[in-house]
């Protein structure tokens, strides 16, 4: 509380910013084993550690709010330049028809105007040549062939019901395909269509440039489940789908595993659009399977887009009914417990099975709340026994937690004014040891 004179060394000056137009740049050249430049090759770059460890050409990374990928194409002599990544460790990837994919991790990018990584040597890719057919041997046009990881982690995912991964080829008339961008050694493909269950095929190549011809990948017959979504407002129908995920022992599954599969599930998770009359058809199901069906928003956030209770049905069933469930919501105001003044900057998480952040429409967690007012919606209890949980975190205040909030279907629960208790704060500045510049 008293003013005290301190003998403090002057703050180290920050490292000077690069003049406009001289931001760090990665340059190099893509060449074959003989040193010849490879033109029209795609070169990708991203800050190291981003992208959840997925290949940089994974389609699920496109448009991600948490990941930035830079891309360019090589000149006829194989040279390239990428401007944009911040100094640090960078991931590089090279993709070119006829060549195996090349990935370089932990490439250092200093703050200098340009960093030359030299020659990036690509080797010839093995070639897989074949057809995708149905159970009667008829070619299937328009099938997609995705790269599946040969290790424990899968490159292929269904996020929000859509396919994503490293797309290697699509079949043409008669089901023919040709793949020429894979590594030598074990290979693994996932074949997907709308009407058939997914099929995984695998094998091994022994040398670069080896041609494996005459491959035949047969897909099993697909089944469907059809029905109606009842009770949904007409304005909602155009934005809804019905998702079918393999059923567990009970409707809705057990805890996190079921929800995680529903959000990021593999080839056995399917979706069908809801029509203007509420009708839906989900295709490509396995004939021996039971599926848990649930109405969802097409563009919902993870774990927050359910629009109905789950119903278990057998592949091939008709006339399945799903009942639309209106959202419940929590409303409240957050204030300083000492002064009573509204707080503006804080994080809110809520949920029924576990708490999830309140998201802004533009993407990312919503952290600014006018007058401390919050409405957390899209909560849908499955029964009267379900209880909502709520967490509020703000710098300088003790974390607020509740686990016993009673919800009523389709109604707002007003929690009134929530007072946060003040706590001490430790502030730290991290600096570069050599330059003293803030990091």
QUIWOBEL-V506631 format. One record per pair of residues at least 24 apart in sequence whose C-alpha atoms are under 10 Angstrom apart, sorted by the first residue. I is the first residue (numbers start at 1). J is the second residue. Records with the same first field share a line. If there is no record, write none. Layout:
BEGIN
I = J / J
END
This chain:
BEGIN
11 = 436 / 437
12 = 431 / 432 / 435 / 436 / 437 / 438
13 = 435 / 436 / 437 / 438
14 = 431 / 432 / 435 / 436 / 437 / 438 / 439
15 = 432 / 435 / 436 / 437 / 438
16 = 437
17 = 111
18 = 111 / 112 / 113
19 = 113
21 = 83 / 113
22 = 83 / 111 / 112 / 113 / 114
23 = 83 / 84 / 85 / 86 / 87 / 111 / 112 / 113 / 114
24 = 82 / 83 / 84 / 85 / 86 / 87 / 109 / 110 / 111 / 112 / 113 / 114 / 115
25 = 81 / 82 / 83 / 84 / 85 / 86 / 87 / 109 / 110 / 111 / 112 / 113 / 114 / 115 / 116
26 = 80 / 81 / 82 / 83 / 84 / 85 / 90 / 92 / 107 / 108 / 109 / 110 / 113 / 114 / 115 / 116 / 117 / 118
27 = 79 / 80 / 81 / 82 / 83 / 114 / 115 / 116 / 117 / 118 / 119
28 = 74 / 78 / 79 / 80 / 81 / 82 / 115 / 116 / 117 / 118 / 119 / 120
29 = 74 / 75 / 77 / 78 / 79 / 80 / 81 / 116 / 117 / 118 / 119 / 120 / 121
30 = 74 / 75 / 76 / 77 / 78 / 79 / 80 / 94 / 95 / 96 / 118 / 119 / 120 / 121 / 122
31 = 77 / 78 / 79 / 119 / 120 / 121 / 122 / 123
32 = 78 / 99 / 119 / 120 / 121 / 122 / 123 / 124
33 = 120 / 121 / 122 / 123 / 124
34 = 121 / 122 / 123
35 = 78 / 119 / 120 / 121 / 122
36 = 76 / 77 / 78 / 121
37 = 74 / 75 / 76 / 77 / 78 / 79 / 119 / 120 / 121
38 = 74 / 75 / 76 / 77 / 78 / 79 / 96 / 97 / 99 / 120 / 121 / 122
39 = 73 / 74 / 75 / 76 / 77 / 78 / 79 / 80 / 96
40 = 72 / 73 / 74 / 75 / 76 / 77 / 78 / 79 / 80 / 95 / 96 / 97
41 = 72 / 73 / 74 / 75 / 76 / 78 / 79 / 80 / 94 / 95 / 96 / 97 / 99
42 = 71 / 72 / 73 / 74 / 80 / 93 / 94 / 95 / 96 / 97
43 = 70 / 71 / 72 / 73 / 74 / 80 / 81 / 82 / 92 / 93 / 94 / 95 / 96 / 102 / 103
44 = 69 / 70 / 71 / 72 / 73 / 82 / 91 / 92 / 93 / 94 / 95 / 103
45 = 69 / 70 / 71 / 72 / 82 / 83 / 84 / 85 / 90 / 91 / 92 / 93 / 94 / 103 / 104 / 105 / 107
46 = 70 / 71 / 84 / 85 / 86 / 89 / 90 / 91 / 92 / 93 / 105
47 = 84 / 85 / 86 / 87 / 88 / 89 / 90 / 91 / 92 / 105 / 106 / 107 / 109
48 = 85 / 88 / 89 / 90 / 91 / 92 / 105 / 106 / 107 / 108
49 = 89 / 90 / 91 / 105 / 106
50 = 90 / 91
53 = 153 / 155
54 = 153 / 154 / 155 / 156 / 165 / 166
55 = 91 / 92 / 93 / 101 / 103 / 155 / 165 / 166
56 = 91 / 92 / 93 / 94 / 95 / 103 / 166
57 = 93 / 94 / 95 / 101 / 165 / 166 / 167
58 = 146 / 147 / 155 / 156 / 157 / 164 / 165 / 166 / 167
59 = 155 / 156 / 157 / 163 / 164 / 165 / 166 / 167
60 = 155 / 156 / 157 / 158 / 159 / 162 / 163 / 164 / 165 / 166
61 = 164 / 165
62 = 164
64 = 363
65 = 362 / 363 / 364
66 = 363 / 364
78 = 119 / 120
79 = 118 / 119 / 120
80 = 116
81 = 114 / 115 / 116
82 = 114 / 115
83 = 113 / 114
85 = 109
86 = 110 / 111
87 = 111 / 112
92 = 120
93 = 120
94 = 120 / 121 / 122
95 = 122 / 181 / 182
96 = 122 / 124 / 125 / 180 / 181
97 = 124 / 125 / 179 / 180 / 181 / 182
98 = 122 / 123 / 124 / 125 / 126 / 127 / 179 / 180 / 181 / 182 / 209
99 = 123 / 124 / 125 / 126 / 127 / 180 / 181 / 182 / 183 / 208 / 209
100 = 124 / 125 / 126 / 127 / 180 / 181 / 182 / 183 / 184 / 208 / 209
101 = 125 / 180 / 181 / 182 / 183
102 = 181 / 182 / 183
123 = 183 / 184 / 208 / 209
124 = 180 / 181 / 182 / 183 / 184 / 207 / 208 / 209 / 210
125 = 179 / 180 / 181 / 182 / 183 / 184 / 205 / 207 / 208 / 209 / 210 / 211
126 = 179 / 180 / 181 / 182 / 183 / 184 / 185 / 187 / 204 / 205 / 206 / 207 / 208 / 209 / 210 / 211 / 212
127 = 178 / 179 / 180 / 181 / 182 / 183 / 184 / 205 / 208 / 209 / 210 / 211 / 212 / 213
128 = 177 / 178 / 179 / 180 / 181 / 182 / 187 / 205 / 210 / 211 / 212 / 213 / 214 / 215
129 = 176 / 177 / 178 / 179 / 180 / 211 / 212 / 213 / 214 / 215 / 216
130 = 171 / 175 / 176 / 177 / 178 / 179 / 212 / 213 / 214 / 215 / 216 / 217
131 = 171 / 172 / 173 / 174 / 175 / 176 / 177 / 178 / 213 / 214 / 215 / 216 / 217 / 218
132 = 170 / 171 / 172 / 174 / 175 / 176 / 177 / 191 / 215 / 216 / 217 / 218 / 219
133 = 174 / 175 / 176 / 216 / 217 / 218 / 219 / 220
134 = 175 / 196 / 217 / 218 / 219 / 220 / 221 / 222
135 = 217 / 218 / 219 / 220 / 221
136 = 218 / 219 / 220 / 221
137 = 216 / 217 / 218 / 219
138 = 174 / 175 / 218
139 = 171 / 172 / 173 / 174 / 175 / 176 / 216 / 217 / 218
140 = 171 / 172 / 173 / 174 / 175 / 176 / 193 / 218 / 219
141 = 170 / 171 / 172 / 173 / 174 / 175 / 176 / 177 / 193
142 = 169 / 170 / 171 / 172 / 173 / 174 / 175 / 176 / 177 / 192 / 193 / 194
143 = 169 / 170 / 171 / 172 / 175 / 176 / 177 / 191 / 192 / 193 / 194 / 195 / 196
144 = 168 / 169 / 170 / 171 / 177 / 189 / 190 / 191 / 192 / 193 / 194 / 198
145 = 169 / 170 / 171 / 177 / 178 / 179 / 188 / 189 / 190 / 191 / 192 / 193 / 198 / 199 / 200 / 201
146 = 170 / 188 / 189 / 190 / 191 / 192 / 200
147 = 181 / 182 / 187 / 188 / 189 / 190 / 191 / 200
148 = 187 / 188 / 189 / 190 / 191 / 200 / 201 / 202
149 = 186 / 187 / 188 / 189 / 190
150 = 185 / 186 / 187 / 188 / 189 / 202
151 = 186 / 188
154 = 266
155 = 190
156 = 189 / 190 / 264 / 265 / 266 / 267
157 = 263 / 264 / 265 / 266 / 267 / 269
158 = 261 / 262 / 263 / 264 / 265 / 266 / 267 / 268 / 269 / 270
159 = 261 / 262 / 263 / 264 / 265 / 266 / 269 / 302
160 = 243 / 262 / 263 / 264 / 265 / 269 / 270 / 271 / 296 / 297 / 298 / 299 / 300 / 301 / 302 / 303 / 305
161 = 241 / 242 / 243 / 244 / 245 / 262 / 263 / 264 / 265 / 266 / 267 / 269 / 270 / 271 / 272 / 296 / 298
162 = 264 / 269 / 270 / 271 / 298
163 = 192 / 264 / 265 / 266 / 267 / 269 / 270
164 = 266
165 = 190
175 = 216 / 217
176 = 214 / 215 / 216
177 = 215
178 = 212 / 213 / 215
179 = 211 / 212
180 = 209 / 210 / 211
182 = 208
183 = 207 / 208 / 209
184 = 208 / 209 / 210
190 = 267
191 = 217 / 218 / 219 / 267
192 = 219 / 267 / 284
193 = 219 / 222 / 283 / 284
194 = 222 / 270 / 271 / 272 / 282 / 283 / 284 / 285
195 = 219 / 220 / 221 / 222 / 223 / 224 / 282 / 283 / 284 / 285
196 = 220 / 221 / 222 / 223 / 224 / 283 / 284 / 285 / 286
197 = 221 / 222 / 223 / 267 / 268 / 269 / 270 / 283 / 284 / 285 / 286 / 287
198 = 222 / 266 / 267 / 268 / 269 / 284 / 285 / 286
199 = 267
200 = 267
220 = 284 / 285 / 286 / 287
221 = 284 / 285 / 286 / 287
222 = 283 / 284 / 285 / 286 / 287 / 315 / 316
223 = 282 / 283 / 284 / 285 / 286 / 287 / 288 / 289 / 314 / 315 / 316 / 317
224 = 270 / 272 / 281 / 282 / 283 / 284 / 285 / 286 / 287 / 314 / 315 / 316 / 317 / 318
225 = 272 / 280 / 281 / 282 / 283 / 284 / 285 / 291 / 293 / 313 / 314 / 315 / 316 / 317 / 318 / 319 / 320
226 = 272 / 279 / 280 / 281 / 282 / 283 / 313 / 315 / 316 / 317 / 318 / 319 / 320 / 321
227 = 274 / 278 / 279 / 280 / 281 / 282 / 317 / 318 / 319 / 320 / 321 / 322
228 = 274 / 275 / 277 / 278 / 279 / 280 / 281 / 318 / 319 / 320 / 321 / 322 / 323
229 = 274 / 275 / 277 / 278 / 279 / 280 / 294 / 295 / 307 / 308 / 320 / 321 / 322 / 323 / 324
230 = 277 / 278 / 279 / 308 / 321 / 322 / 323 / 324 / 325
231 = 278 / 322 / 323 / 324 / 325 / 326
232 = 277 / 278 / 307 / 308 / 322 / 323 / 324 / 325 / 326
233 = 278 / 324 / 326
234 = 275 / 276 / 277 / 278
235 = 276
236 = 274 / 276 / 278 / 297 / 307
237 = 273 / 274 / 275 / 276 / 277 / 278 / 279 / 297
238 = 273 / 274 / 275 / 276 / 277 / 278 / 297 / 298
239 = 273 / 274 / 275 / 276 / 296 / 297 / 298 / 299 / 300
240 = 272 / 273 / 274 / 275 / 276 / 278 / 280 / 295 / 296 / 297 / 298 / 299 / 300 / 305 / 306 / 307
241 = 271 / 272 / 273 / 274 / 275 / 278 / 280 / 281 / 282 / 294 / 295 / 296 / 297 / 298 / 299 / 306 / 307
242 = 270 / 271 / 272 / 273 / 274 / 279 / 280 / 281 / 282 / 292 / 293 / 294 / 295 / 296 / 297 / 298 / 306 / 307 / 308 / 322
243 = 269 / 270 / 271 / 272 / 273 / 281 / 282 / 291 / 292 / 293 / 294 / 295 / 296 / 297 / 298 / 306 / 310
244 = 268 / 269 / 270 / 271 / 272 / 282 / 283 / 285 / 290 / 291 / 292 / 293 / 294 / 295 / 310 / 311 / 312 / 313 / 315
245 = 269 / 270 / 271 / 285 / 289 / 290 / 291 / 292 / 293 / 294 / 312
246 = 270 / 285 / 286 / 289 / 290 / 291 / 292 / 293 / 312 / 313 / 314
247 = 289 / 290 / 291 / 292 / 293 / 310 / 311 / 312 / 313 / 314
248 = 290 / 291 / 292 / 312
249 = 312
250 = 292 / 310 / 311 / 312
251 = 291 / 292 / 293 / 309 / 310 / 311 / 312 / 313
252 = 291 / 292 / 293 / 294 / 309 / 310 / 311 / 312 / 382
253 = 292 / 310
255 = 353 / 354
256 = 353 / 354
258 = 292
259 = 302 / 303 / 353
260 = 302 / 303
262 = 292 / 294 / 302 / 303
263 = 301 / 302 / 303 / 305
264 = 302
271 = 295 / 296 / 298
273 = 297 / 298
274 = 298
278 = 321 / 322
279 = 319 / 320 / 321
280 = 319 / 320 / 321
281 = 318 / 320
282 = 315 / 316
283 = 315 / 316
284 = 315
285 = 314 / 315 / 316
286 = 314 / 315 / 316
287 = 314 / 315 / 316
288 = 314 / 315 / 316
289 = 313 / 314 / 315 / 316
290 = 314 / 315 / 316 / 317
291 = 315
293 = 320 / 321 / 322
294 = 322 / 323 / 324
295 = 322 / 323 / 324 / 325
296 = 324
300 = 378
301 = 358 / 359 / 361 / 363
302 = 356
303 = 351 / 353 / 354 / 355 / 356 / 378 / 379
304 = 351 / 356 / 358 / 377 / 378 / 379 / 380
305 = 378 / 379 / 380
306 = 378 / 379 / 380
307 = 378 / 379 / 380
308 = 380 / 381 / 382
309 = 380 / 381 / 382 / 383
310 = 382
325 = 378 / 379 / 380 / 381 / 382 / 409 / 410
326 = 378 / 379 / 380 / 409 / 410 / 411
327 = 377 / 378 / 379 / 380 / 381 / 408 / 409 / 410 / 411 / 412
328 = 376 / 377 / 378 / 379 / 380 / 381 / 407 / 408 / 409 / 410 / 411 / 412 / 413
329 = 375 / 376 / 377 / 378 / 379 / 380 / 388 / 407 / 408 / 409 / 410 / 411 / 412 / 413 / 414
330 = 374 / 375 / 376 / 377 / 378 / 379 / 388 / 390 / 405 / 406 / 407 / 411 / 412 / 413 / 414 / 415 / 416
331 = 373 / 374 / 375 / 376 / 377 / 412 / 413 / 414 / 415 / 416 / 417
332 = 372 / 373 / 374 / 375 / 376 / 413 / 414 / 415 / 416 / 417 / 418
333 = 369 / 370 / 371 / 372 / 373 / 374 / 375 / 414 / 415 / 416 / 417 / 418 / 419
334 = 369 / 371 / 372 / 373 / 374 / 392 / 416 / 417 / 418 / 419 / 420
335 = 371 / 372 / 373 / 417 / 418 / 419 / 420 / 421
336 = 372 / 397 / 418 / 419 / 420 / 421 / 422
337 = 397 / 417 / 418 / 419 / 420 / 421 / 422
338 = 419 / 420 / 421 / 422
339 = 419
340 = 417 / 418 / 419 / 420
341 = 371 / 372 / 419
342 = 369 / 370 / 371 / 372 / 373 / 417 / 418 / 419
343 = 368 / 369 / 370 / 371 / 372 / 373 / 394 / 419 / 420
344 = 368 / 369 / 370 / 371 / 372 / 373 / 394
345 = 369 / 370 / 371 / 372 / 393 / 394 / 395
346 = 372 / 392 / 393 / 394 / 395 / 397
347 = 391 / 392 / 393 / 394 / 395
348 = 374 / 375 / 376 / 390 / 391 / 392 / 393 / 394 / 400
349 = 376 / 389 / 390 / 391 / 392 / 393 / 401
350 = 376 / 377 / 379 / 388 / 389 / 390 / 391 / 392 / 401 / 402 / 403
351 = 376 / 377 / 378 / 379 / 380 / 381 / 387 / 388 / 389 / 390 / 391 / 403
352 = 379 / 380 / 381 / 382 / 386 / 387 / 388 / 389 / 390 / 403 / 404 / 405 / 407
353 = 381 / 386 / 387 / 388 / 389
354 = 388 / 389 / 390 / 403
355 = 388 / 389 / 390 / 391 / 403
356 = 389 / 390 / 391
357 = 390 / 391 / 392
367 = 393 / 394
372 = 417 / 418
373 = 416 / 417
375 = 412 / 413 / 414
376 = 412 / 413
377 = 410 / 411 / 412
378 = 410
379 = 407 / 408 / 409 / 410 / 411 / 412
380 = 407 / 408 / 409 / 410
381 = 406 / 407 / 408 / 409 / 410
382 = 409
383 = 407 / 408 / 409
384 = 408 / 409
392 = 418 / 420
393 = 420
394 = 420 / 422
395 = 422 / 423 / 424 / 425
396 = 420 / 421 / 422 / 423 / 424 / 425 / 426
397 = 421 / 422 / 423 / 424 / 425
398 = 422 / 423 / 424
399 = 423
END
